Amino acid sequence: MNRWDRYFLNICKSVANNSPCFSRKIGVIIVRDKSIISTGYNGPPRGIPHCNERYDLDNKLISELNKRNISVDSINKFQCPRRVLGFSSGEGLEWCYAVHAEVNAITNAARLGHSVNGTTMYMTCNIPCFRCMNVIINAGISELVVTDLSYYDPQTTFLLKNSNLKIRVFDL
């Protein structure tokens, strides 16, 4: 049993609890030499209204709900707009303003002037989507530690096979 993996997984879970996302809560930490240099969770960009506020502020969303004969007053505003519009996980992403936890962790490090080159990224999810994987590879992260080795989407397979990125499951 790897005590560091357990320690970092528990921190990732705490970070995930900060996510305002109604669909999926993901937590990520970036580590160098057993020290955390950045964290991230999925949610809207800084200063952008959360989904529950969008039902009253986002004219595009309100218009789409009206087109589908869904009254804003009749819905639970603490639901993911994509789910209210009938989309499954991974679908209707044009309705999601959330930044993924992986990208948030990388950009948080950049805002603070910390390089993530050669670091390890721990996360409370499976192998990330190809968009996040592109950013992870370009940022120079060396290793990903995930909760399982399934792929969020098949496009990631090509990226991993052609990169030097190491992937492993938490060794608990």
ChimeraX attribute file (.defattr): number of C-alpha atoms within 10 A of each C-alpha:
attribute: neighborCount
match mode: 1-to-1
recipient: residues
	/A:1	8
	/A:2	9
	/A:3	10
	/A:4	13
	/A:5	16
	/A:6	14
	/A:7	11
	/A:8	24
	/A:9	24
	/A:10	14
	/A:11	20
	/A:12	23
	/A:13	18
	/A:14	16
	/A:15	22
	/A:16	24
	/A:17	14
	/A:18	15
	/A:19	20
	/A:20	18
	/A:21	22
	/A:22	17
	/A:23	15
	/A:24	13
	/A:25	20
	/A:26	24
	/A:27	28
	/A:28	32
	/A:29	29
	/A:30	26
	/A:31	20
	/A:32	15
	/A:33	8
	/A:34	11
	/A:35	10
	/A:36	15
	/A:37	19
	/A:38	22
	/A:39	26
	/A:40	27
	/A:41	30
	/A:42	25
	/A:43	25
	/A:44	19
	/A:45	13
	/A:46	8
	/A:47	6
	/A:48	12
	/A:49	15
	/A:50	18
	/A:51	25
	/A:52	17
	/A:53	12
	/A:54	16
	/A:55	21
	/A:56	13
	/A:57	12
	/A:58	12
	/A:59	11
	/A:60	12
	/A:61	18
	/A:62	17
	/A:63	13
	/A:64	12
	/A:65	17
	/A:66	12
	/A:67	10
	/A:68	10
	/A:69	9
	/A:70	15
	/A:71	11
	/A:72	15
	/A:73	9
	/A:74	7
	/A:75	12
	/A:76	12
	/A:77	17
	/A:78	15
	/A:79	14
	/A:80	19
	/A:81	23
	/A:82	21
	/A:83	15
	/A:84	14
	/A:85	15
	/A:86	11
	/A:87	14
	/A:88	12
	/A:89	11
	/A:90	10
	/A:91	12
	/A:92	14
	/A:93	12
	/A:94	7
	/A:95	16
	/A:96	15
	/A:97	15
	/A:98	19
	/A:99	16
	/A:100	22
	/A:101	27
	/A:102	27
	/A:103	22
	/A:104	24
	/A:105	23
	/A:106	25
	/A:107	18
	/A:108	16
	/A:109	18
	/A:110	14
	/A:111	9
	/A:112	10
	/A:113	9
	/A:114	13
	/A:115	16
	/A:116	23
	/A:117	14
	/A:118	14
	/A:119	20
	/A:120	23
	/A:121	26
	/A:122	26
	/A:123	31
	/A:124	26
	/A:125	22
	/A:126	16
	/A:127	25
	/A:128	22
	/A:129	18
	/A:130	19
	/A:131	13
	/A:132	18
	/A:133	21
	/A:134	15
	/A:135	14
	/A:136	22
	/A:137	17
	/A:138	10
	/A:139	18
	/A:140	16
	/A:141	23
	/A:142	18
	/A:143	20
	/A:144	21
	/A:145	25
	/A:146	22
	/A:147	16
	/A:148	14
	/A:149	14
	/A:150	12
	/A:151	15
	/A:152	15
	/A:153	13
	/A:154	11
	/A:155	13
	/A:156	18
	/A:157	15
	/A:158	10
	/A:159	15
	/A:160	17
	/A:161	9
	/A:162	8
	/A:163	10
	/A:164	13
	/A:165	18
	/A:166	12
	/A:167	17
	/A:168	14
	/A:169	17
	/A:170	20
	/A:171	14
	/A:172	11
